[in-house]
Amino acid sequence: MKIPLVVIVGRPNVGKSTLYNRLTGVRDAIVDDASGITRDRNYGEVEWNNKKFNLIDTGGYVPNSPDLFETAIREQVEIAIEESDVILFITNSRDGILPVDTLIGQMLRQAQKKCFLLVNKVDSHNQDHLLHEFYALGLGDPLPVSALVGRGTGDFLDLLTNDFVEQVEEEEDKRLKIAIVGRPNVGKSSLTNALLGYNRSIVTDIPGTTRDSINSVIKYYGEDIVLIDTAGLRKKSKILESIEYFSSIRTLKAIAEADVAVILIDATIGLENQDQKILDEAVRRRKGIIIAYNKWDLVEKETNTARKVEMELRDKIGSLDYVPVVFISALTKQRIFKLIDLAKEIEVERKKRIPTDQLNDTLLEEIKRTPPPTTSTGREVKIKFINQVGTKYPVFLFFSNYPKNITEAYKRYLEKLIRKHFGFYGVPFTLSFKEK
């Protein structure tokens, strides 16, 4: 069942990030009184009365050049119109209607997209008179809210979700789902097309030429495997942030849907900051992970051997030494099917369950030889029992007399111990500590 996509738009410093935090119940966004402070991208899931929707905070970035300010706002709104099911247009009661608000209102009226006009910072009934001005935007009744204190958000959510369908338990899709993710123009659609053997996606040299996450099914030795291609934007953008923003949103969605994430890196450029963020998200979601250097056919092999490039990568990604690295070319189809074989192996590893007696017999002996550091008061920290739990991905539960005193360094040691004895190649897992 498709979950509706709701996008928050508005000029900087009207409270978009505060509303996002309020609705999602988390504090992912950086919130500050300085306009345009939101730099990180925010994508979360909201549930209200058993109805779910995905929420995007577009942030309030302000281009350096005054000439680009209106262009940036216009592009954000245009892309939101194109991508979303519902738009939340946030204004600020204390500022009234500014020229940029008028511009956004005009665009939303012309788009005829479902839209809610929210007037933020209406903290009490005494300020309701501030709403009257906003009727001039021509977007229906303005809704008073206070993102900071929560006033009016319940009534607004009732209106927003009125047409949404209640979530029902769906039969689990047991097919292996592989997300092909990476920065714009790294070759995601080219790889999907090469694996499928035909052009499922439009491919050009312009970053972001495909429309949305596209699910395709490949028949691989009789097995159906779902490929999630996180495509780019149909609309050409003048401002790079617009491309990167919605590209990152699709990446987050695809990783959430997948079992295994294939993270594509441009071999002619190498690992960049955005690649690291994608990698961190796959780890956070506990998905199987493969790193694939695409465009390997374009790399000068005399100076950049695969071994050298892999060692440099592993230096950068540190503790993720369990993640496999493959060098491929979507253009020449070099080693592309190795990705499918690896993904199948990793999914088996994700589902692997170690019997409790084997887990304890193997690990407790080594833990006794190298015990956790003592507490600050000199008390001995002991790990007494280990159990594997979790159904979606591996979770290892350690019972200890002082679980809060087990250091991060020792937790990393325990993770390496598990991997040394039991594998879990390409699989992030969770260590949890409880008192016994």
Long-range contacts (C-beta under 8 A, 24 or more apart in sequence): 1-165, 1-167, 1-168, 1-170, 3-45, 3-52, 3-53, 3-54, 4-53, 4-54, 4-85, 4-86, 4-164, 5-53, 5-54, 5-56, 5-83, 5-84, 5-85, 5-86, 6-46, 6-53, 6-54, 6-55, 6-56, 6-84, 6-85, 6-86, 6-87, 6-88, 6-160, 7-55, 7-56, 7-58, 7-80, 7-83, 7-84, 7-86, 7-87, 7-88, 8-55, 8-56, 8-57, 8-58, 8-87, 8-88, 8-90, 9-58, 9-76, 9-77, 9-80, 9-87, 9-88, 9-89, 9-90, 9-104, 10-60, 10-89, 10-90, 10-91, 10-101, 10-104, 11-60, 11-73, 11-98, 11-100, 11-101, 11-104, 12-36, 12-60, 12-61, 12-62, 13-60, 13-92, 14-60, 14-90, 14-91, 14-92, 14-95, 14-120, 15-90, 15-92, 15-120, 15-121, 15-147, 15-148, 16-57, 16-58, 16-59, 16-60, 16-90, 17-42, 17-57, 17-59, 17-60, 18-120, 18-147, 18-148, 19-57, 19-88, 19-90, 19-118, 19-120, 19-145, 19-147, 19-153, 20-44, 20-55, 20-57, 21-147, 22-147, 22-148, 22-150, 22-153, 23-55, 23-153, 23-157, 24-55, 29-57, 29-59, 35-60, 35-62, 36-60, 36-61, 36-62, 41-245, 41-248, 41-249, 41-252, 43-248, 43-249, 43-252, 43-253, 47-167, 48-157, 48-158, 48-160, 48-161, 49-157, 49-158, 49-161, 50-166, 50-167, 51-161, 51-164, 51-165, 51-166, 51-167, 52-164, 52-167, 53-85, 53-86, 53-160, 53-161, 53-164, 54-253, 56-80, 56-84, 56-249, 58-245, 59-245, 61-241, 63-239, 68-239, 69-100, 70-100, 70-103, 71-238, 71-239, 72-239, 72-241, 72-242, 73-100, 73-103, 73-104, 74-103, 74-107, 75-237, 75-238, 75-239, 75-242, 76-242, 76-245, 77-104, 77-107, 77-108, 78-107, 78-235, 79-233, 79-235, 79-237, 79-242, 79-245, 79-246, 81-107, 81-108, 81-111, 81-113, 82-233, 82-234, 82-235, 83-212, 83-246, 83-249, 84-113, 85-114, 86-113, 86-114, 86-115, 86-116, 86-160, 87-113, 87-114, 87-115, 87-116, 88-115, 88-116, 88-118, 88-160, 89-115, 89-116, 89-117, 89-118, 89-139, 90-118, 90-120, 91-117, 91-118, 91-119, 91-120, 91-134, 91-137, 91-142, 92-119, 92-120, 92-121, 93-119, 93-120, 93-121, 93-122, 93-127, 93-130, 93-131, 93-144, 94-121, 94-130, 96-130, 96-133, 97-133, 97-134, 97-136, 97-137, 101-137, 102-137, 105-137, 105-138, 105-139, 108-139, 109-138, 109-139, 115-139, 116-143, 116-156, 116-159, 116-160, 117-141, 117-142, 117-143, 118-142, 118-143, 118-145, 118-156, 119-143, 119-144, 119-145, 120-145, 120-146, 120-147, 121-146, 121-147, 121-148, 122-146, 122-151, 122-152, 123-148, 123-149, 123-151, 124-151, 173-226, 175-217, 175-224, 175-225, 175-226, 176-223, 176-225, 176-226, 176-259, 176-260, 176-343, 176-344, 176-347, 177-225, 177-226, 177-228, 177-257, 177-258, 177-259, 177-260, 178-225, 178-226, 178-227, 178-228, 178-258, 178-259, 178-260, 178-261, 178-262, 178-339, 178-340, 178-343, 179-228, 179-230, 179-254, 179-255, 179-257, 179-258, 179-260, 179-261, 179-262, 179-287, 180-227, 180-228, 180-229, 180-230, 180-254, 180-262, 180-264, 181-230, 181-251, 181-254, 181-255, 181-261, 181-262, 181-263, 181-264, 181-278, 181-282, 182-230, 182-251, 182-263, 182-264, 182-265, 182-266, 182-275, 182-278, 182-294, 183-244, 183-247, 183-266, 183-272, 183-274, 183-275, 183-278, 184-208, 184-232, 184-243, 184-244, 184-247, 185-232, 185-266, 186-264, 186-265, 186-266, 186-294, 187-264, 187-266, 187-294, 187-295, 187-330, 187-331, 188-229, 188-230, 188-231, 188-264, 189-229, 189-231, 190-294, 190-330, 190-331, 191-262, 191-264, 191-292, 191-294, 191-328, 191-330, 191-336, 192-216, 192-227, 192-229, 193-330, 194-330, 194-331, 194-333, 194-336, 195-227, 195-336, 195-337, 195-339, 195-340, 196-227, 200-229, 201-229, 201-231, 206-236, 207-232, 207-243, 208-232, 208-233, 208-237, 208-243, 208-246, 208-247, 209-233, 209-234, 210-234, 212-250, 213-250, 213-253, 213-254, 213-257, 218-340, 220-337, 220-340, 223-344, 225-340, 225-343, 228-254, 228-257, 228-258, 230-254, 244-274, 248-274, 248-277, 251-278, 251-281, 252-281, 255-281, 255-282, 255-285, 255-287, 256-285, 258-287, 259-287, 259-288, 259-343, 259-347, 259-350, 260-287, 260-288, 260-289, 260-290, 260-343, 260-346, 260-347, 260-426, 261-287, 261-288, 261-289, 261-290, 262-290, 262-292, 262-339, 262-343, 263-289, 263-290, 263-291, 263-292, 264-292, 264-294, 265-291, 265-292, 265-293, 265-294, 266-293, 266-294, 266-295, 267-293, 267-294, 267-295, 267-296, 267-298, 267-299, 267-309, 267-327, 268-295, 268-298, 268-299, 270-309, 270-312, 270-313, 271-313, 271-316, 271-317, 276-316, 276-317, 279-317, 279-320, 279-323, 282-428, 283-320, 283-428, 286-392, 286-393, 286-427, 286-428, 286-429, 286-430, 287-393, 287-428, 288-343, 288-346, 288-347, 288-349, 288-350, 288-426, 288-427, 289-320, 289-323, 289-346, 289-426, 289-427, 289-428, 290-323, 290-324, 290-325, 290-326, 290-339, 290-342, 290-343, 290-346, 290-426, 291-323, 291-324, 291-325, 291-326, 292-325, 292-326, 292-327, 292-328, 292-339, 293-325, 293-326, 293-327, 293-328, 294-328, 294-329, 294-330, 295-329, 295-330, 295-331, 296-327, 296-328, 296-329, 296-334, 297-329, 297-331, 297-332, 297-334, 298-329, 319-412, 319-415, 322-419, 322-424, 322-425, 322-426, 322-427, 323-426, 324-425, 324-426, 342-426, 345-425, 345-426, 346-425, 346-426, 346-427, 349-423, 349-424, 349-425, 349-426, 349-427, 350-393, 350-394, 350-424, 350-427, 352-394, 352-422, 352-423, 352-424, 353-388, 353-394, 354-388, 354-422, 356-386, 356-387, 356-388, 359-386, 359-387, 359-388, 359-396, 359-422, 360-385, 360-386, 362-421, 362-422, 363-414, 363-417, 363-418, 363-421, 366-417, 367-414, 367-417, 370-413, 372-400, 372-405, 372-406, 372-407, 372-410, 373-405, 373-407, 373-410, 375-402, 375-405, 376-405, 379-405, 381-405, 381-406, 384-436, 385-436, 390-430, 393-427, 393-428, 393-429, 393-430, 394-424, 394-427, 394-429, 394-430, 395-429, 395-430, 395-431, 395-432, 396-429, 396-430, 396-431, 396-432, 397-432, 397-433, 397-434, 398-431, 398-432, 398-433, 398-434, 399-433, 399-434, 399-435, 399-436, 400-433, 400-434, 400-435, 400-436, 401-435, 401-436, 402-435, 403-433, 403-434, 403-435, 404-433, 406-433
